[in-house]
């Protein structure tokens, strides 16, 4: 019998890739272009959830992936079984031996995990031999796309909840074991205070929290009896789920169990609402708890919550202290994919000059940006701290930016002029050099604090959940001009080829 999980979680996941990455790698090798050096950038084309920002996440997991990246004998043994449409082996044996010796000696730069990022910006930049750079594409997108999406969703929940606590309770609704672990980690980075996921708690030192299920109450003849039994078994973690039969009756029974806890010197920690009108029920429950002397007892709420429901309930005066969010967080329910892309932006051979590349499209948003890109983030400082005011994408291998004019990458008529001498920081930082880790990854809690600090530096209009203000992101002027020139050259060549084809006789 196969053991798929033991196969999935081997040290090396080099086969966690799309087949076309390997067929391209083989074709580079076969055509004698494996010695080319390439630059790829990972970016996304629009901010998720129709919002104003995203939270970069996944770098820690990608670092672990790279550290173990290699092709093993078991991997190559499988690749030997693949066949082309002629029934012959898809890959030559010499190429498979090449893969066995392949090292992922790439230079990788990335934005610090937990940072706010925006559409069109290079979150990760990979430079090195074209074959390992190409093979990394699928795994990098798989890791960063999902975790960035969930971290952003968690940040939006945090904005809606204000200073109220948020716990991620979504493991049972997540897309598989790996999806559940990744979602819990990303939720914590984005702003959740903890999770019900015990394994993620162990792996990343994330605080874990839990209550009990309806089955606990239903296993007893009487709800009050079930609460009393739970209080005796778990006096230091008594949070009662009160909606199994009737919510307000459940609150009364929880109060009775709470009185027993108090008499024994324990704390009545909380109740959980899992259905019904949370605005009305939480207000009534709060009154009942306060009148019984339990003003410090917390009210938890769970049931298909998202940032819009939480914001609405807060606006209605709901007395919820802790929001427990599951399905709509861990599945990124309203946008299940970030749509990140990994595009070639430059190639060269040996010490030749870099050849910059663009991908054309009939849609302006899908035309890629060329160059060895870096992001320059401008900010102002006051007694309230830093405020981010705009990001410039520039070519790190070209001249240093001479002006502070930012040209929108999609609509060149939109430009922002940053005042001279404005303070800035360049965001992409070295992670690997020639395959060697040169970066010390921070802990999950430190990344989470960085994320919170980053959000504080954004203007409130950019953080609006609906119809946010657009944060200025664009190309440095000379990079914009280079992109325009490359587009014109590529389109002229395309038109010339098309004309040549039409001038050719249909029949020779």
N, C-alpha and C positions, 0 to 999 in steps of 0.2 A: 504493500500500500504506500502511495506517495505521501510525503509529509510537506505540503506546500508552504507552510509557515517557516519550517526549517530551511527550505530552499530560498524563500523570499528574504529572510533575514541573515543570509550569509554575510561575511565581512565585505566581500566585493559585490557590487551591484552593477557591474559594467554592462550586463545585458539588459539593464533597465533603460532601454533605448528603442527607438523605432528602427525597423529594418533598413529604412532608407539612409539612416546615418552610416550604417555599415556598408551598404552598397556604394554610397558616395566615397567612403573611406577606401574601399577596394578600388574604385575607379581612379581616385587620386594616386594610389599606389601603382596601379597598372599603367597609368598614363605618364608616370614619371614626374608628377607634380606634388609628391608628398613632402618635398623640401620647402614648399611655399610656407611663408609665415602669414598669418591672418589675424584680423581683429574682428571680434563679434561683440555686439551690445545686446543686452536684454532690456526691453522696455515694454510699456503698454500704451495703447492708443487713446484710451479714455478713462477717466477716473471712475472707479466702481461705484455702483449704487446711485448713479447720477449725482454723486457728491463732489466736493471740492478738493479732495486729497485722497491719498492712500498711505498706509503704514507699511514700510518695507519689512518683510519677514521671510525667514527661511535660510538666511546666511549660515547660521550655526549648523543646521542639518546638511547644507551643501558642503561645508568645510569637512564634515565627517565623511561624506560621500567621496570627496576628492582624495582624502587621506588614505582611503581603502581602494581607490580605483585601480583596477588591473584586470587583465583577462587571465583566467585560470585554465588549467587543463580541462576541467569540467565544462567551462564555457566553450572552449574551442572544440571539444568533443561534440557538443550540440551543434555548433555552427557547421561542422563537417557533414551533418545529416541534411542540410538545406540544399535544395535543388532548384535549378532554373527550369524554364518551360520546355527545355529539351531533355530533361531528365538527368542532366549532368550536374556535378557539384556546383553550387553557386559561387564558392570561393576556392581559389587555388590553395594548395597546401602551403606554398611559400608565404602567402598572405596571412594564413592562420598562424604560422610561426612568427611572422612579423607582429601580429597582435599579442602573442605571448610575451614578446620582449618590449612591447609598447609601454612607454612611461608618459604620464600626463604632466609633462614638464612645462606647464603654462604659467604665464603671469596673469593673475586674476586680481582685479580691483573691484571694490564694491562700496556702496553706501552703507554706513553703519546700520545694523539691524535696529528696528524701532524708529527710524527716521521718517519724517513726513516726506513723501515723494509725489510726483505729479506726472500726468501723461506726457509721453515723448522723451522722458529723461532716462538715461542709461542707469539702471539700478545696479547691474553687474557688467563689467567689461572683461572679456577673455582674449588674451593675446598669446600666440605661440604657434607651433607647427600646426598646419591646417587640419590634419587628421584628428589628433586628440581634441582640438577646439571644436571640430564638427561633432564628434561623438558625444561631447558633453551636453549638447543642446537639449535633448529630450529630458534628461534627468534634472537639469537646471530649471527648465520651465516647469516641470512637474512639481518640484519642491517650492520654488518661489511663487509661482502663480497662486497655488491654493493657500499657502500660508499668508501671503500678502492680502489675499481676499478676506480671509477669516479675521486677521488682525485688524483690518480696516472696519469690518462689521462690528467687532468688539469695541473699537474706538468710537464708533457712532453710538453704540449702546451706552458707553460711558458718558458721552456728551448728553444723551437724553436723560440718563439717570441722575446726573449732577453728582452730589456727594453721597448718594445712596449706594450701598454695596451691590455688586453684580457677581453672581456665580454662574459658571458654565456647567450645565447639567445635561449635556447632549450626547454622551458616549453611545447610548443605546440607539440613537437615531443617526449616528455618523456612518459614513460610507466605508465600512470595514475597520479592522483593527488599526492599520496604519493611518487611515483617515481620521479616526478618533483621537489617536495620540497627537498627530499633527495639529488637529483642530484645537485641542485643549491647550497645547503649547502656544499657538498663535493667538488664541483668545486671551491668554494671560498676558502676552506681550502687548496686545491691543488695549488692555485696561481692565479685564476681569480681575476680581480679587481672589478667586480660587476656583475649584472645580470639584465635581463628584468623582472624577477619574483617578482612581487610586494609583494605577501604574504610572500615569503622567506625573502624579504627585511625587512618586518615588524617583522618577528619572530626572525631573527638573526642579525639585524642591518647591513645587506649587502647593499652596495650602489646599487641603481637601476638606470638604464639608458635605454632610448628608443628613437626611431626615429619616423617614420610613415610608413604606408604600401602603396603598389601600389594602393590600393583602394582609398586612399585619393586623389592621383593624378587623377585617372580615374573618380572620381566623379565630376571633373571640365571639362569644355570644352577645357581648355588650361593648359599645364603644368606650365607655368610661373604664371598664375593666381592662381593655387593651391599652389605654393610656397609662393606667396605674401600673400595669405590668411593665410597660416600656420604661416608665420613670424609674422603677425599681432596678431594672436591668441596666439602664443607661442614665444614671442621675446626672452625669456631667455632660450629656449631649442630648437633652430632651427638647426636641422640636417636634410638635405633634401635627400630623396632617389631619385637618378638621373637616374636610368636605366629603367624606365617604357616604354619609347619609343626608345630613342637613348641616350646612356650614355653621350657622349661629348656634345650634345645639352642640356642634362639635367644639366651638369656642368655649361654651359653658363647661363641657366635660374636660377640656384642656385646662381650664382655670382650676377645676377641682384637683386634677393631678398636679397642677402647679402649686397649690396650697400644701399638698403633701411634701413636695420637693422643698418648699420653703421651710416647713416644719423640721426637716432633716438637715437644714443648713445648706441646701443646694440651690442653684439658680434655675429658674424656669426660663429657658433660653428663648423659645419661640414657638409660633404656630405657622403652618403653611396653608395658604389658599391655593387650590389647584383648578378651580372652576368657578363660574358665575360672574357676577358684576363686581369686579375688583374694587372699583371706586366706592360703591355702596358698602360692600362687605368689609373692606379694610377700615373704613370710617367707623362702622358699627363695632367691629372687633376691637378697635383701639379704645373706644369708649368703655366697652366691657372690661378689657384688661386694666385700664386705668382705674376704673371704679373698684376693681378687686385688689388694687395695690400692686399691679404688675406693669407700671409705666415703662419699665426698662425691657420688658419682654418684646422681642422682635417679631414683626410680621413679614413672613416670606410670601412671595407670589410666584407661581409658575403656571404655564399653559400657553404654548405657542406665542410667546412674547417676541416682539422686536422693538427697534428703537422708536417707531412711530406709535405703537400702542403704549409704550412706557411714557413717552412724551405726553400723549393724550391723557393718560391716567394721572400723571403729575399735574397737568393743567386742571384736572377735575378735583384736585385736592386729595387724591388717594393717599392713605396712610401706610403705604408699604415701605418697609425699611430695607428689605433685601429682595432684589430681582433675580430669579433663577431662570436662565435662558438656555434653551436646548436646541431644538430642531432648526430654528431659523438662524441660529448662529453657526452651528457646526457644519451645516450644509450650505451656508451662504445662500439661503433659500430664494431670495429675489434676484440673485445674479450668480448662477452656479459656476461661472468661469470668469477669470480676470481678462483673458485674451492677451496675455503677454506674448511677445514675439522675440526672436533671437536672430538678428540680421548681421550679415557680413558687411563691414564698413570700410575695410582696407585690406590689401594684400601686397606682398612683395616677395622677392627671392633674394636671399643673402642680404647684402648691404645695399641693395637697390633702394631707390626712393619709393616711398609708399604710393601705391595706386589706390585712390579713393573710389568707393563704389556707392551707387544708389540703386535701389529697386524702384522701377516705375510702376505706376498704377493709374487707372482712370479716376480713382478716388484720391484726392490730395492727401487725406489723412493716412493713406497706406504707402505713400512715397517715403522711403527710408531716408535717414540723415547720414551723411558720410563722415569719415574722419575718426581719429582716435579721441573719442569724446570725453570731456570732463564737465562737471557741473560747478558753476560758481554761484553760491547763494548770497545775495545781498541782504543786509539787515541794518536796522537802526537800533540805537540803545537809548533808554530813558530810565527814570527812576522805577518804572514798571518792568524793566528788563528788556530783552531783545524782542524785536518784531521782524519777522521775515517779510521782505517786500518784493522779491522777484528772483528768478533763477535764470542764469545764462548758460547755455550749452556751447562750449567752445572746443576747438581742436587743440589738444594738448601738444601735438607734434608741430603745430604751426607757430606763428608769431603770438606773443602774449596779446590778449585783447587790448586794443588801443582806445576803444570807446566803450561806453556802457549803454549802448542801444541794443535792446532785445527785440528780435524779429520773430513774430509768431510762426511756428513751423508749418502751419496749415494755411493761414491767411496772412500773407506777407504785408498787407496793408495795415495790420495791427502791430504797433510797435510801442515799446515802453522805453523811456529815457531815464536811466538811473543817474541821480546827481553825482558829479565828480567827487572823488574821495570818500564815497560810501564804503563802509566796512563790508567785508565779505569773507567767506570761507569756501574752499574747494572740497567737494563732498566725497568723491571717489578716493578711497584709500587702499594701499597695498594689502592684500590678503595672502597671496602666494607669489613667490618669485622662483621661476624655474621649477615649479612643483613643490617648493619648500614653503611651509607655513611660516609667515613672518608677522602674524597678527595674533594677539591674545584674545580669544573670544570671551566676552563678559558673561556673567551668569544670567539666567532668565530674569531674575528679579532686577538686576542692573539694567537690562535691556528694556524692561517694562517701565522703569523710572525714566529712562531716556525718552521713551515714547511719550510719556505724560508731559515731560518738559518740552518736547518738540511741539506738542499740541498747544501748549501755553503760548508759544511764540507765533501762532497763526492768528490773523485778524478774525474776530468773531464771525464776520460775514462769510468767510471761507469755510467755516465749520458748520454753517447752517445745514440742517438735514434735507431741506427742500430748497431748490433754486439758489444754491450758494453762489457767492461772488467767485469769479474766475481768478485764480492766482496767476500772476504773470510768469510764463515760462516761454523761452524762445531761444533762437540761435544768435550767437554773436554775429555781427554784420558780415565779416569776411567769410565765416562758415556758411552763412545764408547765401552769399554770392557764389561760393564754391558749389554749393548744392544746386543753385540755379544753373550755373554753367554746365555741370555734369548732366542735369536733366536735358538741357538744350542739345548737348552733344549726343546723348543717347537717343533722343527723339529724332534728331537729324539723321543719324545712322539708320534708325528704324525706317524712316521715310524713304531714304535712299535705297535700302534693300527692297522695300515694298515696290518702289518705282521700277527697280531693275527686274523684279519678278513679273510685273505687268507688261514690261517691254519685251519680255522673252516670248517667243512663239509657243503656243499651247502644245503643238506637235512639232517635234524636231524632224 
